[in-house]
Every structure is written in structure tokens, then in C-alpha cells.
Amino acid sequence: MLSIAFKEWAAVCGALAAGRQTVILRKGGIAEAGGVFAPEHPEFLLYPTFFHEHRVGVKPEFVPLFEAAEGARPAAGTIRFTHFARVTAVRHLTGLDDALALDPFHVWTPDVVVQRFHYRTPGLFALAVRVFALAEPHDRVERPEYAGCKTWVELAEPVPTDSATPVLTDDEFTRGTP
């Protein structure tokens, strides 16, 4: 069971769920303590969001994931949890070249990486994550306290993770992470 959820663009959640992304780049939301992200949890549910998400922010080859996320969007006021992630490594990137070198492992365009890197103070966190598909989707009511530009959300009702399966084999995951 997990009750911690990580808010991320729905298209990014789709890429993670499809095994096409193994790194999450994070700056932090304005609602974070001090406006700074901290990799606080070793496992978390993927909480797909559509706020701040922009089609031009994903590489052209990943636009179909954006469209699929839009097509699978649950009814307003509902969050659908289908996957969770386990953090396997964390790096704080203080050099833009280091952030741009992770290009093969995520769906964002270089322009988005540069913009995020330079927002407020230079730097980004890179989380290598192993993603697991839940045995079945779980819908939850989107409560007012989940709203806002924050990364971490503690759900009122946990989501079962038993019988979840990795989206990538061990070998695929090893080859697909930096």
C-alpha cells in the first residue's frame, strides 16, 4: 500500500508507464518548503497532472504519449493511479551539461530542460526510477488539499501495490538508465 503520490505531467507518467523514460527531472513546485524539491520518498504513486503540461514540451516522437494521456484522462475531480515508482538513484545536477546529457532517458525537449534548470536558481534533481504497473487501476477523489504546485501529496486513502509488476525487465532497466 502506498499513500504518497508524486505529481507529474500526464505525458511523463505515460512515458514512465510505457518504459520509455527512466529518469525524472525535478526542480520543485512553488508550494514546496522554500520552493525547493527534496527527494523525500523512495517509492511513490505516479499522479498524472494536466496542469502546466504542454505538447511542445515533449520531444516530437513522444507526442503520441501526450495524446494518449489526454484520451485516457479521467473525469474531472478524479485521479487514476495505474503505476508506482521506486527510486534507484538520486543526483542533484548543478551543471546544465549534466542535465542535458540525460536526454535519452526522458521525454522533455532540451528547451524545457534548460528552462527548468535555470528557473530561480540553477540546478535540477535527477531521479532514476523503476516503474511498476499496479494489478488494476485505482481511482481516487481529487481532494482540495492535493491542489497546487507541489510535488508530494499524501492521499487520504492508500492505494494497494501488491501484485504490481515491473514495466521493464531487469536487463531492460539496467540498459535504460544512466
Sequence and secondary structure as in RCSB ss.txt:
>XXXX:A:sequence
MLSIAFKEWAAVCGALAAGRQTVILRKGGIAEAGGVFAPEHPEFLLYPTFFHEHRVGVKPEFVPLFEAAEGARPA
AGTIRFTHFARVTAVRHLTGLDDALALDPFHVWTPDVVVQRFHYRTPGLFALAVRVFALAEPHDRVERPEYAGCK
TWVELAEPVPTDSATPVLTDDEFTRGTP
>XXXX:A:secstr
 EEEEEEEEHHHHHHHHTTS  EEEE   TTSGGG      SEEEEEEE TT  GGGB GGGHHHHHHHHHT   
TTEEEEEEEEEEEEEEEE SHHHHHTTGGG  B HHHHHHHHHSSSS EEEEEEEEEEEEEEEEEE  GGG SS 
SEEEEEEEE  TT EESS HHHHHHT  
